[in-house]
Amino acid sequence: MLETHTIFDDATGSKKPVAHRVTDIREAVRDKNRVNIYIDDKYFCSLDIAQVVDLHLKIGRELDEEKLSELKKASDFGKFYARALEYALMRPRSAKEIRDYLKRKTLDRKVRVKNQKTGEYQTKVKTGYDASLIEPVFKRLEERGYIDDYRFASLWLENRNVSKGTSIKKLRLELQQKGISAQVIDEVLADTSRDDRAELRKVIVRKAKKYPDEQKLIQYLLRQGFNYSDISDELSTESSSV
């Protein structure tokens, strides 16, 4: 961090803030979408290119301590948002999953770092992001369409439909555990043509060999959230068709 100094106005003797100057803006080595900002010939922080434009930064601009603080917070926001965006794009995420991730990233954690001189690894504490950035980052992701619980629940339902067969009861529980509201779950289920009996048949076909004893198969199907009468009807149909 830059050293801070206070000078006094010669005429009034009152404190006068010292202005710092942007002396260089260089492209970051690891991330071509970010640039390194140098203040008074010393590295100060990095920003993404859009932030440089929004903050009207250019070489020669003078900044007081308050502006430097804003610059640092903007840098932290940009880094935090970039990490959160990567997480959101890895696979569909619910709002709860995103929020839990953001909270985890504000925690300090131990990391192993290689000493470039000795080649030995050392354990250091990596400081987490400022918790006050959680809401702004979450809001930015939401505004840009990366957080949408209805879309997440629809994709979750679609994936479960084409795979191994899942009861509505179990789907509800899974989505509740992902933090999806009851209203959204109801809307998504109302918009689907899925049928519990069809899902039940998928499971029976998959698990019949593993549970040759019918009572054990019934107990398994009940644990999966299927209705007993549906199970009984389907097993009777299977038996009569053999």
N, C-alpha and C positions, 0 to 999 in steps of 0.2 A: 504493500500500500504506500501511496505517496506520503511524504512528510508534509505536515501542515505547519504553516507559519502565520504569524499575525504581525502586520505592520501598522503604524499609526499615521494618521493624516497630519502633516506638518502644521497645517493651519489650525485645526481644531483639537488635535491631540487624541481624537477618538479612534477606535479600532476600524481598520479598513480591510475588507477581505482580500486575500491574495488570489489573483487569477492564475489558473494553470492553462497551458496551451497544448492543443493536439499537435504533436510534432510529426506523427507518421501514421499511416493506415496501410497495413500490409495484408496480403492474402494469407489465410491460415494454411499451414502445411498439411494437416490431417483432414481438414474439412474445407473443400473449395467454396462452400456456401457461406463460410464465415470469414471475418477479417479480424486481425489483431489491431487493437488501438493502443497507440503509444502517447503518453502524456509526459511532457517535459523530458523527452528522450528515453522514457522508461516504459516497459510494457505495463499496461494497466488492466485490460480485459479484452475479451473477444465478443463480437456481435455478429448476427447474421446480416446479410447485405440489406435486407428490407429494413432492419432496425437502423442501420446507418442512414438510410434515406429519411426514415420517419423522424429521426432525432436531428436531422440537418447537420450531421457531422462532416467536417472537412479539415484538412490540414491548415493550421493557423488559427482555428477557432479557440477563443478563450472560454474557460469554464470555471465557475466558482465551486466551493466545496459541496454545495447543495446539488449542483448539476452533476458533479462527479459521483455523488451517492446515487442519483437517478440512473446514471450510466451503468454503475455496477449492478443495480437491481435489474435493469433491462438485460444485461448480460446473463445474469443468473436465470431470468425468466426464459430467455432464448434457449439456453442449454437444457433447462428442465423440460420445456415444451418439446424440444427435439427428442429427448429420451422417451417422453410420454407418447409421442407420435409413433416412434419405432415400436413401442409396446402395443399400441392400439392397432397397428398395421400387421402385426405378426399373425393374428387371427381375430375373428370377431370377439369383442369384449362387451360385457354389460357395464352399465354405469358404476355399479358397485365394485367390479373388478378394477376399473380404471381408478376409482377413488382410493381403493385399498393400495394400489400400486403407488400412487402419488404420496400417500401417507408413509409408506415404507421408505421411499426415497428421501424423506426428510430426516430419517434417523441416521445417526453416526454409525459407521461400521468399520471393522478392521479389514485391511487389505494387505496383500503381500506385494511388495514393490522391489524390483531388482535394482541394486545399486550399480549404476553405469561404470563406476570406477573399479569397484572390487568384484563385481559379478555376483555378489551375495544378495540373497533376498532378505528384506527387512519387513517387519509388520508395522504398519502405520494406521492411524485412525483417519478415515476419510469423512469429512464433515458433510452431513446431509444438507439438502436444500432448505431454504427458509420456508417454514410452514405457511407463512402468509401468501406464498405463491401458489398454493394448492388450488384455491378457487379460481384465480385468473387463468391458470393453465387448463383446468377442467372446463371452464367456460369457453375458452378458445377452441378446444377440441369439439365441444358440443356445437358451437356456432358453425364450425366447418364440416359438420356431419359425421364426425368420427365416433360420436356417442349417440346411439339410438337404440333404446331397449326394445322397441317393437321390432325393428329389423333384426336385432340380435336374437330375440325369441323366435322369430319366424325361421331364421337360418338354423337355429338349434333344433326346432321341430322338424324341419325338412331333412336335416342330417339324420335324426333319429328315425324318421319314417323309412328312409331308404337303406337303413342298416339292419340291426338285429331284432327290431320289434320292441316297442315300449308302450306300456299302458299310459292312459291319460293321467291316472293318479301319480304314477312315477314321474311323468313329464312335469306335472305341476310342482312336485317336490324339488326336482332338479332346478327348475327355473326360479323357484322361491329361494333356493340356496345361492343362486347367482344374483339375488337382490332384485329380481323382476317383480313389479307390483301385481297384485291379484287382478286389477283391472286390465293391464296389458296382457296377462296370461289368458284371461277370458276372451279378449278380443282376438288374439292370435289363434286360439283353439276354435273360435267361432268361424274363422276365415279358412279353416282347413277342411279337407274332405276325408281326413284320416278316420279310420274305424277301428275300435278296440278289438273287435272280433278278428279282423284281418291281421292286426298286430299279434294277437294271441296265437293265431295259426303259425306265424313266423317262429315264435318262441317254441311252440310245441315241436315243430319240425327240427329245430336246432337242438333241443334238449331231450328228446325222447330216448335217444341211445344212452345218454348220461344218467337218466332216471328211468330205468326199465320198470321199477316198482311204481305203479300208478299213483299211490298215495303220496309218495315222496315227490313225484312230479307235480301233483296238485298243490302240495305245500310250497314248493318252489314258485309256482305260478301265482299263488296267493301273495307270497312275499314280494313279487314283482308288481303287485297292485291290481291284478286282474280280478274280476268279479267271479264268485264261486259258480253261479248259475251258468255264466258264459263258458267257464272251464269245463263244467260237467257236460254241457251241450256239445262242445267241440270234441272232447274225448270220446263221447258216445258216437259222434259222427265218424271219428277216426276208426273206432273199433268196428263199426258196421260196414265200413268200406274195405276192411282188410279181408 
